[in-house]
Amino acid sequence: MKRAEAVALLKELGAEQLIQPFLVLIEQRSPDRYQLQIKGNYNLREIEMFVKNRFSLEESKGYLILN
């Protein structure tokens, strides 16, 4: 996803009260692609339904990772 998409997604997840983040990272994966990493409280099932097929989603090392 692009950086602006990552920021917008983070805002949407917060507005829908799907996350309570302790730490948020927007990590650059390639020159124009970013990955959103969230550490905190969240409901994975609800977030999966919210993002549907727009973004890939996984959990790793205590982080929710969205691409």
CORVENZI-V68547 format. One record per residue. N is the residue number from 0. RES is the residue in one small letter. PHI is phi in whole degrees, -180 to 180 (NA if undefined). OMEGA is omega in whole degrees, 0 to 359 (none if undefined). D_LAST is the distance of its C-alpha to the last C-alpha in Angstrom with 2 decimals. Layout:
N,RES,PHI,OMEGA,D_LAST
N,RES,PHI,OMEGA,D_LAST
This chain:
0,m,NA,176,5.85
1,k,-80,183,9.21
2,r,-59,180,10.59
3,a,-62,177,12.59
4,e,-65,179,9.92
5,a,-62,179,8.39
6,v,-66,179,12.08
7,a,-63,179,12.99
8,l,-64,177,10.59
9,l,-59,178,12.01
10,k,-63,180,15.39
11,e,-63,180,15.13
12,l,-62,177,14.32
13,g,-69,180,17.21
14,a,-64,179,19.47
15,e,-84,180,19.16
16,q,57,178,19.91
17,l,-93,179,17.15
18,i,-136,169,16.46
19,q,-131,188,18.97
20,p,-78,170,17.19
21,f,-98,183,19.24
22,l,-148,178,16.82
23,v,-130,176,13.70
24,l,-123,170,12.08
25,i,-114,188,10.12
26,e,-103,178,10.05
27,q,-77,182,10.56
28,r,-102,175,9.45
29,s,-153,185,11.74
30,p,-52,181,14.19
31,d,-128,180,12.22
32,r,-122,182,8.48
33,y,-128,179,6.96
34,q,-127,179,4.91
35,l,-97,179,6.49
36,q,-120,184,8.89
37,i,-126,173,11.69
38,k,-116,181,15.01
39,g,158,179,17.59
40,n,-98,179,18.81
41,y,-162,176,16.83
42,n,-110,185,17.44
43,l,-58,181,14.78
44,r,-62,180,16.61
45,e,-66,179,16.86
46,i,-68,176,13.22
47,e,-58,179,12.53
48,m,-67,182,15.30
49,f,-68,183,14.18
50,v,-85,180,10.74
51,k,44,183,12.43
52,n,-102,182,11.03
53,r,-74,184,9.11
54,f,-139,173,5.56
55,s,-85,189,5.22
56,l,-139,175,6.67
57,e,-155,174,8.88
58,e,-117,180,11.58
59,s,-155,175,12.91
60,k,52,177,15.93
61,g,82,179,16.13
62,y,-112,167,12.64
63,l,-90,184,10.22
64,i,-119,178,6.70
65,l,-121,178,3.81
66,n,-119,none,0.00
